[in-house]
């Protein structure tokens, strides 16, 4: 994680974001242990499979 953040800063990124499934508490606990705040303002949308192909005629 430290190296990832170093690369982000070196490339002038404004943030690094992670996602995890709501029913998987281990990553959530890991990120919180590192002191990463949870972003309650974001909602994730995903296209995959047939839905993805339908959007790319």
N, C-alpha and C positions, 0 to 999 in steps of 0.2 A: 504494500500500500504506500509506503514511504516513497519508493522509486516512482510509482505511478503519479503521485502528487508532485514530485520533483519535475517529471517530464511535463506535466500540465503547466506548472509555473514557467518552465523554460520556454514553452510554446505559447505563453501568454493566454492560456485558457482561463476563462472566468470562473469555471466550476468543474467538478467531477460528480457525476451522478451514478447511483446504483439502483437496481430494482431487485426485489425479491418477492416470492409468492407470499400471500397473506397467511397461508397455512404452513409456513416453514419458519419456525421461530429461531432456528440456529443462526442463520445469517443476520437476522434482525438483532439478536443478542450480540453477535460479533461486531456489527457496525456500531451499536450503542456503546460497547466496551471501548471502542476506539475514540469515542466522543463525537461521533457523527450525528448531527441532529436529523430527526425524521421530518420530511417535508409533507405536511398534511394538505398542502394546496394543490398538489399534482394528481392527475388521474392519467393512467396509462391506457392507451388504445393500441390494439395489435391487429394486423392483417396477416393471415396465413392461409395456406391451402387454396381451396376453391375461391374464397373471398379475395385473396390476393390476386389470383389469376383473373377474376372478374373485373378488378380495377385496372388491369393492364392488358386491355384488348389488343 
